[in-house]
Amino acid sequence: MECILANFNYGNGPFIKTLHLGLQINKERVQRGFEEIPIIVPLVYGNKQLSIMSEEFDKEIKKNPSIFLIDKFIGGLLEDIFYKGDNYQQSLENLLKRQPLAEDRLQDYLSGSFKTQTLSGKTFVLNKEQIFFELSNNPKLLTGCQRSFMTTEGLFSKILYKAVLEPSLDLDISLLNETRIQIANKIEENKNIILLSEPSIFSYESNKKRWREEIFTPPFTHPPKNNTEEISNGMYIMVSGIEGLRKFFDVAKNFNIILYCPPYTNLEGANNSYPPEIVSNPNIKYQFARTGWSTVWWSHMSETPLITFPYQKYDDPEIFFNERTVKKLNLATIYNEGIDNPEDILKIADSKVNNLKYVNSRLLENYGTIDGIEYMSRIICDFLDGTSIESYKNVEQVL
């Protein structure tokens, strides 16, 4: 039995999107005459992750209960190197200290037989020869898989490099450089294909160049499906999967509007029973979230204005650069930028709707679709089939 190995960065979005891409690759390959193969999923967030998967992929799991094979050992290795401490620098120190051993343990683990389980508890014993390919989103560990495809919103090595050039971030330069050389470069140089979505972290740059011969794509997500459920006008709150950032979402209560949240959020004062897909409902008038790419993309795709809080010192520098991009492309309204009246914030957000539509039209014109997951799946399947992907490599960024 062949399998896909999922390898992802911290937060809810990376593992959800990686699994969506794995499922879409399966769908594409079935259309080409191949069999569907299961996806090995590292269990990083325990029952919370299982709950999210059951909610997000309910139909797929019912159709094939063995489509996801849970691996607790790999999940533990990832959890050990993921965001730790009170700020980004502490997290980076933890990564640099623990990553080499975690990577050695991972590759040693994959070199022999290892045990996985379906969501219903059925056991499958696998070995590395059964891993058809690795599918990763901004990975922090090198698996050693022969076929390895990476998706990214901005390469880790470039984030670290650019952070060195930003004194205002007040980060240890030697730490940034050491992490880039010892970890980021090594991982990125061992990928068959790197797929870079747009808009992305560095879309604010006026002179865009490829960093590692990456292939440009539409956003790494399926567009939200139309939703016509009868709900009251309100704002959707996408709380970050990084626990230390939850406190910033308390300000959403200042807007005096009904708040909706994902079922796994438990945000006090909000309706915590609606999955993210509800953002496409016409009665969801705004989205409030950190400037992570899952929320930015869904905001312009659904034409739902995004309100976000400013970059916080010592947060991930990705957010610092993301803020530059959403400002340049006029994709979000930054809360508390000298405007104290929440009603004024909502008016500014409303004024950006036409620009959200413009971004979608530009992406559609350039790629023929705004669904990056479908687009990426075709590239990966062509590569696996031995079909040339040069036409994709020749497509330039449009935003």
N, C-alpha and C positions, 0 to 999 in steps of 0.2 A: 504493500500500500504506500503510495507516494503522499507527501504532505507539504504544506506551505508553512514555514516558520515565521511568525509575526515578531517583530522587534521594534519597539517604539519608545518615544520619549515620555517624560512625566506629564501628568494631567489627564483629564478624561478624553479630550478631543483626539489626541494622537492614537490611542488604542482603538477608539471607535472608528475613526476614518481608515485606519490600516485594515481593520476587519471588513469594512465596506468594500475596500479595494480588492481584498482577497476574494470576497464573494463575487464581485463583478468580473474578476479574471476567470473564476470558475464558470460563470455564466457565458462569457465570451468563448472559452475553450469548449464548452459543451456544444455551442453552436458550430464549432469547427470539427466536431466529431470525437472529442476527448471526454473522459469521465470526470465527474466532479471529485475533487480531493479535499480532505479535511484541512483545517487550519490549526496549527499549534499556537495556543494563546498563553503567554506567561501571566500568571495570576499575581498581580502586584498589589491590588487594593482589596483583597479578600471578598467578603460578602457584598460589599458595595459594588465592586466590579461585576460580580455575578448577577446582581440585581439589574445593573445597567444593561448588561448583555441580554438578559432575558427580556427586558423591555424593548430594547432597540432592535433585536433580531428575532423577535417572537415567531414570525412567519417562517423564517429560514430554519429555525431550530425545530419547529413542528414538522416541517417538510423532511428534514434530515437531522435527527437527534445527535448524530455523530459528526456534524459539520465542524464543531469546535472541540478541540482536545486541550484541556486545561493542564498547564504545567506549573506546579507550585515551586519547584526548585529554581527554574529560570526567573520566575516572578520574584522570588526572594532575592536573587542576585541583583535584579533591576531596582527593587525597592531600596536596597542597601546603598546604591549610588545615586538615587534620585534626590530631588531637592531636599536638603537638610539644613538645619540652622535657621537663624532669624533673618538672613539676608543672602543675596546672591554670592557674595564673596565666600561666606562660610560654606555654602553649597558647593562652590567650585573647589574649595580646599578639600571637602569630603570626596568629591569626584576624583580629584587627582590622587588622593591617598588610597582610595579603595578600588578604583577602576582596574588597575593592572591585575590584582588578585582575582577580582570578580570575572575578568575576561579569561584568565587562565582556567578558573574553575568551570566556566561555561564551556570552553572548548574541550576540556577534559571530560565533562559530563556528556557532551554531544558525541564524543569519540567512541562511547560504548552504548549499551542499551539503556534506555530511559523510559520511565513510566508516565503516562498521561491518562486523563480521565475525561469523559464526556460530562456535560452538565448534569446528567442523570446518574453519574457515578460509574459508568461502564469503563473498564480499564483497557488501555491499548499500550503495549510495549513496542517502542520504536527504536530505530538507530539512525545514525547520520545519513547513511546511504538512501534512506527513505525520504529525506528532505529534498524535494524537487527544486525548491528555491527559497531564499529568504526575502521577505517583504518588510521593509523598515521605513519608519518615519523619524527622521532626526535621531538615529540610534546613538547610544553611548557605549555599546559593547560590540566588538568585532566577533562574529560567530565563526568565521572560517568557512562558511558555506561557499561552494564553487560558483553558484549562480546567486547573485545578490542585487536586488533592485531597491533603490532608495528614493523616497519622496521627501520634499523639504519646502519650507516657506522662506528659507534663508539658511545657507550653510553655516554650521557651527563654527567652522574655521574662520569664515568671513566675519561673523558676529564678534568673535574674540579679537580678530585683527582690527576691526573698526572700533571696538571698545577701547583699545590701546590709544587710539587717536582722539578720544573724548575725555579730556581731563575732568570735566564736570561729573563724570560717573564715579570718580574717586575710587577706582578699583586698582588692586595691586597689579602693576604692569607685568612683572616677572611671572606672576601666577597666570595671567591671561596668555602670555606667550608660551609658557611651559605646557599649559593645557592644550593649546592649539597644536604645538609641535608633537607632543607625546600621544595625544588622544585623537583630536579632531582630524588632523591630516591623515593619520594612519587609517582611520575608519573610512574616510571619504575616498581615499585612493584605492580602496579595495572594492569598489562598486562597478558592476557591469553597466548600469544605467543610473543616472541621477535625474530625477524629474522635479523641476522647480515651478511651482504655481505662481500665477500672478492674478491680482495684485499680491505683493509679498513684502517681506521686511524691508527690502532696499528699493522698492519701487519709487521712492522719492529721489533717487539718484538721477541726474540729468544725462550722464554719460554711462549707460548700462553696458556692461560687458560680462561675458560668461566667466565664471570663477573656476569651474572644473568641467567644461564642455557639457554642462547640464542642458537638458531638453526642456524648453518652456512649455507650460500647459495652462489650461484654465484652472480655477480654484480646485483644490484637492477636497472636493465634497460633491455629493449629489445636491442639486437645487432642492429646496424644501417643496414638498408636494402641496398643491392647493388645499386649503382647509376652510370649510364653510360652517364649522360647528358654531352653534349659537352661544356666544359668550358676551359678557359685558366689555365695553371698551377698557383697555388696560395696557400695561407695560410688562414685557417679558424680561425676567431677570435671569441671566445665565451666570450663575455663580461659578467661579473658578474652581477647578479640581485641586488647586493648591490651598490647603486649609488655612495657612497664615494670612490669606488675602480676603477671607470672608468678611472681616470687619468693615471693609470699604463699601460693602453693599448695603449697609444700614442707611446711607444717605438716600437711597432710592425711596425711602418712606417720605422724603420731603416733597415729592412731586404730587402728593394727594391724589393718587390714581390707583386703581386696582392693580395689584401686583400678582403675576403668575410666575411659577418656578417649576423646574423639573421635579419629578416625584422623589428623587433621592436627595433633595436639597435641604428640606426642613428649615427654611428661612422663616423666622417668626414674623407674623403679620401678613404673610403672602399665601396665595393658593398654591400649594405644593403638589398639584396633581396633574400637571400638564407637561407632556414631553416637548422637547425643543421644536418639533415640527409645527407646533401651534403658532410659531412666529409668522407663518404665511397667512394666518387668518386676518382678514381685513380689519377686525376689531382689535387686533394687537397693533396699537398705534406707534409704539416705540420699543426698542430693545435696549436694555441697560446691561453692560458687561465690560470686563477688562478687554483691552485691545488685542485679544488673541485672534487668530485667523479664522477659526470656526465661526465666531460671531460676526466678524467683519464681513466675511463672504456671505453669510446668510442674510446679513442686513441688506447688502446691495442686491442680492439675488431676489429677495422677497420685497424689496423696495420699502423696507421698514427702517426708519431712521434709528441710527445707533447713537446712544449717549454713553460716554465712558468717563472714568476719572483719570486725572493726569498721572503720568509716570511718577512712581514713588522712588525716592532715592534708595539705592541698594536692591531694587527689584531687578529681575532679569533684564539685561541691556536690550534684549530683543524688544521689550515693550517700549524702551526709549526710542529705538529706530522705527518701530511700528507707528508710534505717535507722529513721527515726522511724515510717514507715508500717508496716514489717514488725513493729516492736515493738508498735505500737498494735493491729494486727490479729492479732498473735500468729502470724505467718506464718513466722518463721525463728528459729533459735537462733544468737546471736552468740557466736562462739568467743572464749575468753579473757576473758570478762567476769568476772574474779575467780574463775574455776573452772579449776583447773590439770589436773584428772584428765580425760583424754579420755573415759573411760567415763561420767562424770557428764554430759558434754556430750551423748553419745548418748542417755542416759535422758531428758534435757530435751527433746531433739528428738523422741523417741518420744511424749512427752506431748502434742504439738501436733497429732497426726493428726486427732482429732475436730474441731478448729478448722478444719483444711484442708477437711474435708468440709462444714462449715458455710458457709464462703466460697463453695464451689461451688454449694450449694443456694440461697444468696441471689442469686447471679448468674443462675442458671437461672430462678428465680422472677421476676426483674426483666426479663430480656431474652428469655426463652424458649429460650436456648441459652448455652453458655459458649464457643462457637466465634466469636471476634471477627472472624476473617477472613471467614467466611461472612456474618456480620451486616453488616460494612462493605461487602462486595461488593454486597449488595442495595441499600444506601443509595446508593452511587455509581451503580449501574446505573439505579436509579429516577431519579436526577438527570439522567443522560444521556438517558433516555427522555422527560424532561419530566413525570414523575410527581411529585406532591407528596411531600415528605419531612417534612412537619410533624409527623406522628405520631412520628417518631424524635426530632425536636427536643424533644418534650414529655416524653421519658423522663428521669427524674432519676437521679442516682447512688444506689446502694443501700448501699455499704459506708462 
